[in-house]
Amino acid sequence: MTDNLDLHPASPAERIEAFKNVHDVWPSAADPEKHLRRRLTNPKFDNATWYVGTLDGRVVAACGCYHVSVRIDGAVEPACAVGSVHTLPEFRGRGFAPRLVDFAESQERLAGKTFSLLYSDIGPAYYERLGYGRCPAAQGWANSVESLTVPPPNCRLVRFQAAQESTPLAEMYDRGHDRYMMSIARSPDYWRYLLAQNPDDEFYFLEMDGKRTGYVRLGIKPPAIIIRDLSLLDRDEAERGMYAAVIALAKSRGTERVGGWMPADAVCRQLFHVADRIQELTMIKPLVDRIKIDVRHCAAAEHFHEIDHV
């Protein structure tokens, strides 16, 4: 089917129209006007270049390319994270979204981006046809009220204000993730972007024998506590202590559920009910030939965190 779909970066007015359009799939609020206000004031959506496809001046398809960096084999690569890929219902099935994503990738490549990732809410086969590879993506949940998990006596969580500890927080993230063949690289600007999100989140250092060995960021969403971000300096020693301490914290508050994104490793499986995510599936794609990705890089993506999700 032929059409005159016009693909281009969104104007401010087209960005607003695109935000209105996604209410049917990703509503920020039940009321469309409240949904739009929340999108326009959320710093998350300012960290992206928005692209649209229009027919006769009407936005019928849109997506955002969020500004991120990825560390691959020790080198930091400028990347984009494709999100909010949406086509109006009456225009679906005409191939608009794949054309828009291809156009957005070409523009991002021209801007110097060498890598792309996304978190798919649909079956992975759709984006696999566009060249994306699926990575392991798990989540785990525990019933904290019924849990018998007890943290080791030498472990405790110490709450802190992220704004006052931003430097050690960033250093701890880097030290905890340098071991992986691939991870999200967090610049100072990206850290400011992350900390501006969800301002009610709580931050804790894990202390073992009085020494800081990790941190965790928790979203308090009764009746659940969500593990949004986490880094451990010595994963083998501190992982059980960290997760057990978080479960104990949730139990002390009477919170029913605690969990979130996590690797499907032995420790997590012992403490949580771990299963593959059915949404927010991590998928990756090099935008230049020199970047080579294999199963080891995909496996490392299992350690991506919910706070980086777009």
N, C-alpha and C positions, 0 to 999 in steps of 0.2 A: 504494500500500500504506500503510495506516495503522499507526501505532506510537505509543508513548508516550515517544519520545526526549526526554530531559531535558537541555537545554543550559544550562551554567552555568560560572562560574570554578571551576577545580579546587581541591579541598581538598588538603592535603599528602599524604594517603593516595592520592587519585586521581592526583596528579602522579606518584607512584611507580608506580602501575599503568600510567599512560600511557607512562612511560619503559620499563617492561618490554615493553609491547606493540610498540614500534617495533624490537625486536631483529631481527625478520624482514626489515626493510628497511634500517635504518641501524645495524648492530651496531657498538658500540664495542669489542667483544671477542667471540670465538667463544663463550665461556662466558657464559650469561645473567646469572649473578650478578656476574661481573666487569664485564660490560657495564653493569649497573645501578649498581655502585659508581662507575664512571668517569663516568657521567652525573650522578650525585648530587654528585660532587666537582668537576666541571668548571664554572668560573665562567661560561662561556658560557651555560649553561642557567638560571643565576640572573638573567640580564638579560632576563627575559621574564615575561609574565603567561600562565598556561596555562589553556586552556579545554577542556572535555570534553563529550561527549554520552554519557549513560548510559542503559541499559535495565535495569530492575529492579536498580539499584545497581551494575551492571557497566559499566566504561569500555569503550565500543566504538568511540569516535572521539575524537580529541584534536588540538590544535594549540597552538603557542606564538606569542605576539605579542611580539617582541623590541622593546626600547625604543631607538629611534634618532631622529635628526633629519636632515632633508634641507634643503639650501640650494637654493631654486628662485628664479631671477631675482633673486638677491641677498638674499632673505628666508629666514630659518631657520624651517622648519615642523616642529612636533612630529609624529612619524610612528611607525608600527609596521612591523615586518618579520615577515611571517607565515612560520612554519617548522614543520617536523615535522608536516605535515598527514597524519594516518594514520587508517585505519579497519581494524578487525580483518577478516581475509580472509572470514570467514563472513557478514559484514554489508555487504560491498561491493556496489555496484550498486543501493543503496536510497536514494541521494541524501543520505546522512548528512553527508559531508564538505562539500558546498556549503552545507548548512544551518548547519553549525558555523562555517564561515568567515564567512558572512553575520552570524551572531550575534556572533562575535568582533569583526568590523569595527564592528558597532553599539555594542558595549561600549567599544571603543577610541575611537570618535567621541564618545561621551558623556564619556570621560575627557579630551577636548580634542585628540585626534589628528586631523590634517587630511589625512594622506597615508598610503598603504600601499604596500609593495613586497614582493616575494618572489623566490625563486630556484628555479625549477621544475625538478624532475628528470623530469617527464613531458612529453608533447607540449603545446605552448603553447595549443592550442585549448581544453583543459579550463579553464584559468584565464581565457582570453579570454572564455569564456561567462559568467564571473563579473565581467567588467568590467575586467580587467587588460590593459594593452598591452605587447607584447613590445618589448624594446630590443635593439640589437646586443650580442652577447655572444661574444667570441672568446677563444681561448687559443693560445699559441705555444710550441713546443718546439724545442730545438736539440740535436744530438749534440755535446756540448762536446769530447769526445775527438778527434773528426774535424774540428772547426771550424777554419777558417783565419782567423777573425775576430781582429783585434788592436786593442785600444783605442788611441786617439790618445795620443801621448807626453805630452801635458799633462794626461791624466786618470788618476786613481788612486782606489781605494776605501780609505777609512780606517775601520777598525772602531771602534765605540763602544758603551758600555753605555747602553741606552735610559733606564734609571732616572736616570742622571746627566745626560742631555741631553733630558729630557722637554719642557722649554720650547722650545728651538730646534727640536725635532722637530715639535711641534704648530704652531709658527709657519711652518715650512717647508711643512707639509701645507696650511695655509690659503692661503699665498701661491701654491702650485702649483695649487690647485683653484678659486680665486676666478674664474678665467677661464672656467669652464664654466657653462652655463645651469642645470645641476643637478649636485649632488654630495652625498655624505654629509657632514653637518656634525658635527664631532667636538668635543664639550664636554670639559672636564677630566675629568668622571666617565666619559665614554665612552672617553677615552684610557686611564684606569686599567683599565677593563674590557678594552680591546684588549691592553694590555701584560701583563695577567695570563694571557692565553692563550699557549699554546705557548712556555713560558719558555726553551726551548733555541734559539729563533730567533736569528739573527745580524743585527745592524744595522750598516750602513755609510753614511758620508757619501761622496758623490762630490765630489772636489776637482778643479777645472779651473784650472790655473795657480795652484794654492795656495788657491783660493777655493771655499768650499762652494757647490755649485750643485744639490744634491739629496740624497736619501737613499733607501735601499732596505732592505727587511726580507726576509730569506731563511729559508725553512724547510729544514733539512738533513735530508733523508729518503733516504739511500742506497738505490738508485743515482741519486737525483735531487736537485737543488736547486730549490726552489719559490720563485718570486717572489711573496711574499704582499702586499707593500705597496710603494708607490713614489711619490715626489713630485719634481718637477723645477721649479726656479725659472724656467728658460728652456728650454722643451721643445725648440724647434727646434735650439738649440745643444748641449744636454746629452743628448738622448735617445740618440743613437748611442753616445756615450761611456759612458753608464750601462750600456746593455745589453751592449756589447762588453766592458766591464770585468767584468760579472757572468759572462759566458761564459768569459772568461779565468780568473777565479777558479775556476770549476767545473773547467776543464781542468787547472789546476795541482794540483787535488786528485784528479784521475783520475775525477771524477764523470761518469757516462755522459750524463745528460740534465739540461737546465736550462730552465726556462720557467715558464709559469703564465698567469693572466689578463693580457691586454694588448690594446690597441686594434689593429685590423687596418689600421694605417697603413703607409706606404711603408717606413719604417725597420724596423719590426717584421717586415714581410714579407721584407726583405732578409736579416735576421739569424736568423729563426726560420721554422719551418714553421707558419704561422698558419691556423687553421680555426675555424669556428663551434663553440661548445660544444654538445654534445648533451645535457648536463645542466647544472644550476645556471644556468638561463636567467633573465636579469634581466627582471622584469615589474613594472609600476608602475600605480597607480590612485589618483587623488584621492578623498578621502573627503568633500570639501565642494565645492560648486559654484563657489566663487570661484577655485579653483585650476584653471588651464587648462594643459593639456599638449599639445605638438605634437611633430612629428618631430625638432625641434632638441633638445628635452629628452631624448628617447629616445636620440639620438645621443650626448649628453653622458654618458649612463649607461655607455657603452663604457669610460669611465675609472674605473668602480668597481673596487675591489680585493678580492682573495680574502679578506683578513683581515676584511672587513666581512660576509662571507657568513654566513648563519644556516641 
